Amino acid sequence: MNDQDILDRFEELEAGRVLGDLDSTEIKEWEKLSANTRCKFDLSLELAAAALESRYLENDETGLSKKLLGKLQEDMAGFVVPKEPKESEDNVIRPANWQTILGAPKTGWAIAALFAVLLVAQSLIDRMPQESKVLATAKINKPSVEESRDILISKASDMVRSEFGGLESYGEMSGTVVWSDELQEGYMSLTNLPANNPGTNQYQLWIVDPTRDEKPVDGGVFDIPSGDGTTIIPIRNPLVITNPKAFVITLEQPGGVVVSKQEVVVALAKAS
């Protein structure tokens, strides 16, 4: 067997080794040839497959895309590309994330690379149903507004609690506001507050904190749905509140305002 035959046979065995389809006899033959100084091998195929697998497993915790297989097939062009411009030259393996690796002069290498990439893609696709199930099971349910309010009441050591009193035509409404400076979190429980039309106007909360500013701090815009009962609204303050003295609800234009003219003051709750 001349040198070229030895190299050809080694390349064939090396491709089979990467794909994992060598039998015991072929493995022994590969081991014998790999010891030959004329048979130099690199890890180009394994690195290409590993790089591709690593690339798509980095975001594995967020779930696999449904278009993953198509994406993998598209990216194969970055691993097996034809030389230019001669048609007679064979394909070369060129992983995009490394310096160009000199491929073997046989198209068998390119075919082996394709199979290696497809095996990685198939292994990822096969795992999708199980991983999706695990992710769905492990997903933590976000507590409701009512539950969040109860949690605040149970754990806040500095909780401020005040009662709302309706003003003028809103005299029948009532409510409670709870707030924690330490947690910067609070909720309003509002009863008998008339439902609003979001396209016409919206309610807006203002927090009076003299230590912060002379003007009240915006506590968020909110809507009241139609129907009887109590609505719990989370307070959404963009600024830090350290000493709330009062909570004021006004009726404003859709989206709220930066500074309220207080033309329609709905309710007031003074901190004790």
Phi, psi and omega in degrees: 000122181281176184302318183294321178296321179297315180295319179299316181294322180295319179298321178296317179290323180296318177298319178295325179295317180296322180279349177074031182241025176275140174273179185299323180293317180292326178297317178297321179295319178297317180299320180293315181290326181294338177282348180283127183297340179282342182258086179267134178231152176238184183255027186302315181295314182294322179293320178298312180296317181295319180296318179295316180296317180297321182300320183269349177266350179301320181257026184299331184290342178267359180100154182267142179290145178293339181263018185300313183300317178297321179295318179298317180295322177296319183288349179298333180298336178280348181255326180233107183229149179279147174290158177234147004253002187284126179288338185283342182281146182279175179286154177234152177271128183220086176298131186291335186268002177233174172296153183303129179261129180290116182280160175292156185281011183247140179293347177301325176299314181297318179296317179299321179297319178300314179296321181297317179293320179295325178295320177297315180299316182295322180295324178290318180296320181299333183274348187302310182301317182292317181293321179298321179294318180295317180297320180294322181290323185279349182298130182270125179288130179287132181296151178289170179298320179298316179295320179297321178296315180296323179296317179299314181299323184281334186250342183284126180269348183239029187295132174259133181231127181223155181257134177278143173235127180287147181247146177050241185288355180255022185299337182278349180281155177214167180176174181224143175239134175239140185211144176232119176295319183297317182268350183051051184215143179198164182216149174247137173246111188243130182237139179062027174271123184304142177294147180246161173260109184304335179283345182252312179202164178219154176279150179220135179265141176234137181248122181269113179228093184301332181287345183259310185199158176288331181268147178297151180267135178298126179253008177111150177264143181209165179240155174244119181288161178288155181112158179280166177119184182254135178249130178259125183242126175285143177277130182241085181267124179281344182242157180287130178251129183241340183206070183291129179257337180199156176235127186235134177250128177238165176253121186233179177290161180306132182091349179080181181228163178282317177230124183277139174276353180054041177290325176233099177266118188272311185206160181220137175229119180262135178287140182279000000 
